[in-house]
Amino acid sequence: GNSPILEELNAMAKVRKVGDRSIKVTQITKASEIKRCNILFVSSGAAPIEDVVSKVNAQSILIVTEEPGMAAKGSDINLIVKDDGKPGFELNQAAVNKRGFKISLELIRLAILI
């Protein structure tokens, strides 16, 4: 879907790499368009999270969202604005474990656990 983050992701992908691999940002509009990737960012108002989680299932694809309540519905990481106005994130440990990811203790300490 559309999100202000999309522009930032595209700008980052032009100048950054992961190891020696380029970063590719692909915009999709429906869960049925999801293909193999490493990180799937689902913007507010995009495909229903239940459809996305169903399509991804147990694949090693990290699902990142930005809408209240999405971590509880199956997103791995949900970006939020905390009550104090600072950015934060929710971490759904069950979803992350299902997809086979290992999360560092430091990241767990910073997260709001769901």
Buried (B, 14 or more C-beta within 10 A) or exposed (E): BEBEBBEEBEEEEEEEEEEEEEBEBEBBEEBEEBEEBEEBBBBEEBBEBEBBBEBBEEBEBBBBBBBEEBBEBBBBBBBBEEEEEEEBBBBBBEBBEBBEEEBEEEEEEEBEEB
